[in-house]
Amino acid sequence: LQAEFDGKNNNSEESHVNDKSLPPLVEINSRVEASFRSLDECLLTALNLSTAQNSSDNDGDKLVQDIVDRVAQVPSLVKTVLLIHKKVDRKRILSYKIVRRVMFSPFS
């Protein structure tokens, strides 16, 4: 969203969001669902590694952060998830741990 200013305060002009900046409907399919499920399983495996009793170093914690940071760098991922048309689908995707962590990542 860009607004042009010419130094004058003109209330009659409004800036509008370009229709091309927001997709009309975002739908998810089984491949997308499976991808989020796989990412969540990877994150769970890394979390289990980080809490393992025999793990004296922070390899698991580093792996968790690496996964989150890499997924967070996908362009417009959070925006697209928030624009999922069906509320039930959007809630399901937002329930994944990977998505919740990505939303709080500085890379997203």
Backbone as a printed PyTorch tensor [residue, N CA C, xyz], in Angstrom:
tensor([[[  0.8610,  -1.1680,   0.0000],
         [  0.0000,   0.0000,   0.0000],
         [  0.9020,   1.2230,   0.0000]],

        [[  0.7380,   2.0120,  -1.0130],
         [  1.5400,   3.2210,  -1.0890],
         [  0.6190,   4.4240,  -1.1950]],

        [[  0.9880,   5.4740,  -0.5310],
         [  0.2360,   6.7160,  -0.6370],
         [  1.1690,   7.7810,  -1.1770]],

        [[  0.6610,   8.6040,  -2.0170],
         [  1.4660,   9.6900,  -2.5660],
         [  1.1000,  10.9770,  -1.8400]],

        [[  2.1320,  11.6980,  -1.4060],
         [  1.9180,  12.9420,  -0.7020],
         [  2.6170,  14.0620,  -1.4640]],

        [[  1.9210,  15.1540,  -1.6340],
         [  2.5260,  16.2910,  -2.3270],
         [  2.6860,  17.4880,  -1.3930]],

        [[  2.6310,  17.2120,  -0.0890],
         [  2.8110,  18.2840,   0.8710],
         [  1.5100,  18.9710,   1.2430]],

        [[  0.4160,  18.6510,   0.5760],
         [ -0.8710,  19.2650,   0.8820],
         [ -1.7240,  18.2800,   1.6660]],

        [[ -2.5620,  18.7860,   2.5060],
         [ -3.4800,  17.9540,   3.2650],
         [ -4.8140,  17.9450,   2.5350]],

        [[ -5.0290,  16.9530,   1.7160],
         [ -6.2330,  16.8670,   0.9020],
         [ -7.0210,  15.6350,   1.3310]],

        [[ -8.0980,  15.8270,   2.0820],
         [ -8.8870,  14.7170,   2.5970],
         [ -9.7860,  14.0800,   1.5540]],

        [[ -9.9570,  14.7110,   0.3960],
         [-10.8430,  14.1310,  -0.6110],
         [-10.1840,  12.9700,  -1.3460]],

        [[ -8.8530,  12.8970,  -1.2980],
         [ -8.1520,  11.7970,  -1.9370],
         [ -7.9330,  10.6870,  -0.9210]],

        [[ -8.2760,   9.4580,  -1.3040],
         [ -8.0630,   8.3130,  -0.4420],
         [ -7.1520,   7.3410,  -1.1570]],

        [[ -6.3180,   6.6690,  -0.3960],
         [ -5.4940,   5.6270,  -0.9960],
         [ -6.2440,   4.3050,  -0.8630]],

        [[ -6.2180,   3.5300,  -1.9000],
         [ -6.9260,   2.2610,  -1.9290],
         [ -5.9440,   1.1230,  -2.0970]],

        [[ -6.2970,  -0.0160,  -1.5510],
         [ -5.4730,  -1.2020,  -1.7240],
         [ -5.6990,  -1.7140,  -3.1280]],

        [[ -4.6350,  -1.9890,  -3.8220],
         [ -4.7030,  -2.5240,  -5.1670],
         [ -5.2970,  -3.9300,  -5.1100]],

        [[ -6.2440,  -4.2440,  -5.9910],
         [ -6.8850,  -5.5570,  -6.0130],
         [ -5.8830,  -6.6760,  -6.2520]],

        [[ -4.7780,  -6.3760,  -6.9140],
         [ -3.7870,  -7.3960,  -7.2130],
         [ -2.9200,  -7.7350,  -6.0040]],

        [[ -2.9460,  -6.9140,  -4.9690],
         [ -2.1060,  -7.1690,  -3.8070],
         [ -2.6940,  -8.2460,  -2.8860]],

        [[ -3.9740,  -8.4870,  -2.9570],
         [ -4.6160,  -9.5260,  -2.1620],
         [ -5.2920, -10.5230,  -3.0870]],

        [[ -4.9870, -11.8020,  -2.9570],
         [ -5.6550, -12.7880,  -3.8120],
         [ -7.1330, -12.8760,  -3.4570]],

        [[ -7.9880, -13.1710,  -4.4350],
         [ -9.4270, -13.1980,  -4.1620],
         [ -9.8220, -14.3060,  -3.1860]],

        [[ -9.3640, -15.5320,  -3.4130],
         [ -9.6590, -16.6460,  -2.5220],
         [ -8.4130, -17.5060,  -2.3820]],

        [[ -8.0510, -17.8200,  -1.1690],
         [ -6.9300, -18.7250,  -0.9500],
         [ -7.5190, -20.0380,  -0.4730]],

        [[ -7.2930, -21.0550,  -1.2580],
         [ -7.7770, -22.3980,  -0.9360],
         [ -6.5700, -23.2820,  -0.6510]],

        [[ -6.7510, -24.2740,   0.1950],
         [ -5.6730, -25.2300,   0.4270],
         [ -6.1090, -26.5830,  -0.1110]],

        [[ -5.1320, -27.3740,  -0.5360],
         [ -5.4330, -28.7140,  -1.0200],
         [ -4.6870, -29.7270,  -0.1660]],

        [[ -4.8100, -30.9900,  -0.5140],
         [ -4.2160, -32.0520,   0.3040],
         [ -2.6900, -31.9790,   0.3210]],

        [[ -2.0850, -31.5020,  -0.7580],
         [ -0.6280, -31.3820,  -0.8100],
         [ -0.1410, -30.3240,   0.1780]],

        [[ -0.8570, -29.2250,   0.2620],
         [ -0.4940, -28.1650,   1.2110],
         [ -0.6420, -28.6700,   2.6410]],

        [[ -1.7420, -29.3340,   2.8840],
         [ -2.0010, -29.8890,   4.2240],
         [ -0.9010, -30.8780,   4.6070]],

        [[ -0.5260, -31.7500,   3.6870],
         [  0.5300, -32.7290,   3.9500],
         [  1.8700, -32.0450,   4.1950]],

        [[  2.1270, -30.9640,   3.4950],
         [  3.3830, -30.2290,   3.6860],
         [  3.4660, -29.6280,   5.0810]],

        [[  2.3910, -29.0050,   5.5330],
         [  2.3870, -28.4350,   6.8820],
         [  2.5000, -29.5390,   7.9310]],

        [[  1.8340, -30.6670,   7.6840],
         [  1.9110, -31.7900,   8.6130],
         [  3.3520, -32.3160,   8.7010]],

        [[  4.0270, -32.4210,   7.5630],
         [  5.4160, -32.8900,   7.5400],
         [  6.3450, -31.9130,   8.2560]],

        [[  6.1390, -30.6250,   8.0140],
         [  6.9490, -29.6150,   8.7080],
         [  6.7340, -29.6880,  10.2220]],

        [[  5.4920, -29.9200,  10.6230],
         [  5.1890, -30.0280,  12.0510],
         [  5.8750, -31.2600,  12.6490]],

        [[  5.9030, -32.3700,  11.8990],
         [  6.5710, -33.5760,  12.3780],
         [  8.0770, -33.3570,  12.4990]],

        [[  8.6720, -32.6400,  11.5410],
         [ 10.1000, -32.3040,  11.6230],
         [ 10.3780, -31.4650,  12.8660]],

        [[  9.5230, -30.4960,  13.1150],
         [  9.6920, -29.6400,  14.2790],
         [  9.5580, -30.4590,  15.5670]],

        [[  8.5870, -31.3680,  15.6150],
         [  8.3920, -32.2080,  16.7940],
         [  9.6060, -33.1000,  17.0390]],

        [[ 10.1730, -33.6560,  15.9780],
         [ 11.3750, -34.4740,  16.1060],
         [ 12.5310, -33.6500,  16.6680]],

        [[ 12.6920, -32.4370,  16.1650],
         [ 13.7480, -31.5560,  16.6560],
         [ 13.5070, -31.1690,  18.1110]],

        [[ 12.2460, -30.9170,  18.4600],
         [ 11.9240, -30.5870,  19.8540],
         [ 12.2420, -31.7540,  20.7720]],

        [[ 11.9300, -32.9720,  20.3180],
         [ 12.2370, -34.1530,  21.1220],
         [ 13.7430, -34.3200,  21.2880]],

        [[ 14.4880, -34.0140,  20.2520],
         [ 15.9480, -34.0800,  20.3290],
         [ 16.4850, -33.0710,  21.3420]],

        [[ 15.8710, -31.8850,  21.3600],
         [ 16.3590, -30.8390,  22.2740],
         [ 16.0380, -31.1360,  23.7320]],

        [[ 15.0280, -31.9600,  23.9790],
         [ 14.6610, -32.2780,  25.3630],
         [ 15.1560, -33.6550,  25.7970]],

        [[ 15.8900, -34.3220,  24.9110],
         [ 16.4020, -35.6520,  25.2550],
         [ 17.3600, -35.5590,  26.4470]],

        [[ 17.2510, -36.5370,  27.3220],
         [ 18.0770, -36.5520,  28.5330],
         [ 19.5590, -36.6870,  28.2120]],

        [[ 19.8720, -37.4240,  27.1500],
         [ 21.2800, -37.6710,  26.8580],
         [ 21.8950, -36.5990,  25.9660]],

        [[ 21.1420, -35.5790,  25.6720],
         [ 21.6630, -34.4960,  24.8400],
         [ 22.2250, -33.3990,  25.7280]],

        [[ 23.5490, -33.3190,  25.7780],
         [ 24.1700, -32.3190,  26.6470],
         [ 24.4030, -30.9950,  25.9270]],

        [[ 24.3880, -31.0200,  24.5850],
         [ 24.5950, -29.7730,  23.8450],
         [ 23.2600, -29.2440,  23.3240]],

        [[ 23.2960, -28.1310,  22.6350],
         [ 22.0800, -27.4730,  22.1710],
         [ 21.7700, -27.7730,  20.7000]],

        [[ 22.1730, -28.9420,  20.2100],
         [ 21.9250, -29.2870,  18.8110],
         [ 20.4330, -29.2800,  18.4830]],

        [[ 19.6230, -29.8030,  19.3810],
         [ 18.1790, -29.8440,  19.1530],
         [ 17.5690, -28.4600,  19.0930]],

        [[ 17.9740, -27.5890,  20.0100],
         [ 17.4690, -26.2140,  20.0280],
         [ 17.8650, -25.4670,  18.7600]],

        [[ 19.1030, -25.6970,  18.3320],
         [ 19.5840, -25.0430,  17.1130],
         [ 18.8090, -25.5610,  15.9000]],

        [[ 18.5380, -26.8530,  15.8710],
         [ 17.7770, -27.4420,  14.7680],
         [ 16.3570, -26.8780,  14.7190]],

        [[ 15.7170, -26.7560,  15.8790],
         [ 14.3670, -26.1670,  15.9450],
         [ 14.3910, -24.7570,  15.3760]],

        [[ 15.3410, -23.9470,  15.8170],
         [ 15.4170, -22.5620,  15.3530],
         [ 15.7290, -22.4870,  13.8650]],

        [[ 16.5860, -23.3810,  13.3820],
         [ 16.9130, -23.4130,  11.9510],
         [ 15.6780, -23.7400,  11.1030]],

        [[ 14.8810, -24.7030,  11.5620],
         [ 13.6640, -25.0700,  10.8290],
         [ 12.7070, -23.8940,  10.7750]],

        [[ 12.4700, -23.2760,  11.9210],
         [ 11.5480, -22.1320,  11.9990],
         [ 12.0420, -20.9850,  11.1220]],

        [[ 13.3190, -20.6760,  11.2030],
         [ 13.8700, -19.5620,  10.4210],
         [ 13.7660, -19.8210,   8.9210]],

        [[ 14.0290, -21.0410,   8.5060],
         [ 13.9580, -21.3600,   7.0680],
         [ 12.5260, -21.2570,   6.5510]],

        [[ 11.5760, -21.7860,   7.3020],
         [ 10.1660, -21.7190,   6.8740],
         [  9.6810, -20.2730,   6.8990]],

        [[ 10.1240, -19.5000,   7.8780],
         [  9.6990, -18.1020,   7.9950],
         [ 10.1790, -17.2580,   6.8240]],

        [[ 11.2120, -17.7020,   6.1320],
         [ 11.7500, -16.9380,   5.0080],
         [ 10.9810, -17.1610,   3.7080]],

        [[  9.9880, -18.0460,   3.7250],
         [  9.1520, -18.2370,   2.5340],
         [  8.3550, -16.9440,   2.3250]],

        [[  8.4880, -16.3250,   1.1570],
         [  7.8160, -15.0400,   0.9300],
         [  6.2890, -15.1360,   1.0670]],

        [[  5.7250, -14.2210,   1.8170],
         [  4.2730, -14.0620,   1.9850],
         [  3.5780, -15.2760,   2.5910]],

        [[  4.3020, -16.1280,   3.2950],
         [  3.6770, -17.3230,   3.8650],
         [  2.6160, -16.9640,   4.9000]],

        [[  2.9630, -16.1200,   5.8630],
         [  2.0110, -15.7670,   6.9280],
         [  0.8110, -15.0320,   6.3370]],

        [[  1.0550, -14.1260,   5.4200],
         [ -0.0300, -13.3930,   4.7630],
         [ -0.9850, -14.3600,   4.0620]],

        [[ -0.4170, -15.3310,   3.3520],
         [ -1.2360, -16.2950,   2.6210],
         [ -2.0480, -17.1590,   3.5760]],

        [[ -1.4310, -17.5930,   4.6630],
         [ -2.1580, -18.4080,   5.6460],
         [ -3.3230, -17.6160,   6.2310]],

        [[ -3.0860, -16.3510,   6.5350],
         [ -4.1610, -15.5300,   7.1120],
         [ -5.2800, -15.2410,   6.1180]],

        [[ -4.9940, -15.3670,   4.8350],
         [ -6.0020, -15.1120,   3.8020],
         [ -6.7280, -16.3700,   3.3200]],

        [[ -6.5100, -17.5050,   4.0020],
         [ -7.2300, -18.7220,   3.6180],
         [ -8.7150, -18.4660,   3.7720]],

        [[ -9.4580, -18.7630,   2.7040],
         [-10.8740, -18.4040,   2.6160],
         [-11.7450, -19.1220,   3.6530]],

        [[-11.6310, -20.4360,   3.7410],
         [-12.4820, -21.2020,   4.6670],
         [-11.9100, -21.1140,   6.0790]],

        [[-12.7560, -20.6770,   6.9860],
         [-12.3260, -20.4680,   8.3670],
         [-11.8210, -21.7640,   8.9990]],

        [[-12.4750, -22.8760,   8.7160],
         [-12.0750, -24.1630,   9.2950],
         [-10.6820, -24.5580,   8.8000]],

        [[-10.3910, -24.3100,   7.5380],
         [ -9.0580, -24.6000,   6.9930],
         [ -8.0070, -23.6840,   7.6020]],

        [[ -8.3430, -22.3990,   7.7060],
         [ -7.4140, -21.4230,   8.2750],
         [ -7.0850, -21.7870,   9.7270]],

        [[ -8.1010, -22.1450,  10.5100],
         [ -7.8820, -22.5160,  11.9070],
         [ -7.0140, -23.7650,  12.0170]],

        [[ -7.2400, -24.7250,  11.1270],
         [ -6.4610, -25.9560,  11.1550],
         [ -4.9850, -25.6700,  10.8480]],

        [[ -4.7230, -24.8610,   9.8260],
         [ -3.3410, -24.5270,   9.4810],
         [ -2.6920, -23.7220,  10.6110]],

        [[ -3.4390, -22.7980,  11.1900],
         [ -2.8950, -21.9950,  12.2930],
         [ -2.6570, -22.8170,  13.5650]],

        [[ -3.2450, -24.0080,  13.6410],
         [ -3.0440, -24.8500,  14.8190],
         [ -1.7160, -25.5920,  14.8030]],

        [[ -1.0500, -25.6370,  13.6530],
         [  0.2520, -26.3060,  13.5850],
         [  1.3000, -25.5040,  14.3500]],

        [[  2.1370, -26.2240,  15.0960],
         [  3.1940, -25.5760,  15.8850],
         [  4.1540, -24.7860,  14.9960]],

        [[  4.4610, -25.3370,  13.8350],
         [  5.4030, -24.6630,  12.9480],
         [  4.8660, -23.3000,  12.5230]],

        [[  3.5900, -23.2150,  12.2410],
         [  2.9820, -21.9490,  11.8050],
         [  2.9890, -20.9390,  12.9390]],

        [[  2.6380, -21.3850,  14.1220],
         [  2.6350, -20.4650,  15.2730],
         [  4.0310, -19.9300,  15.5560]],

        [[  5.0410, -20.7890,  15.4720],
         [  6.4160, -20.3280,  15.7120],
         [  6.8860, -19.3960,  14.6000]],

        [[  6.5100, -19.7090,  13.3640],
         [  6.9040, -18.8650,  12.2300],
         [  6.3100, -17.4710,  12.3690]],

        [[  5.0890, -17.3690,  12.8650],
         [  4.4400, -16.0650,  13.0100],
         [  5.2140, -15.1530,  13.9670]],

        [[  5.9430, -15.7360,  14.9030],
         [  6.7060, -14.9390,  15.8620],
         [  8.1720, -14.7960,  15.4770]],

        [[  8.5270, -15.3410,  14.3360],
         [  9.9110, -15.2550,  13.8900],
         [ 10.2000, -13.8760,  13.3120]],

        [[ 11.3900, -13.3500,  13.5510],
         [ 11.7400, -12.0460,  12.9550],
         [ 11.8940, -12.1180,  11.4290]],

        [[ 11.9870, -13.3240,  10.8650],
         [ 12.1480, -13.4900,   9.4290],
         [ 10.8240, -13.4580,   8.6760]],

        [[  9.7080, -13.5920,   9.3860],
         [  8.4150, -13.6340,   8.6780],
         [  7.8480, -12.2440,   8.4460]]])
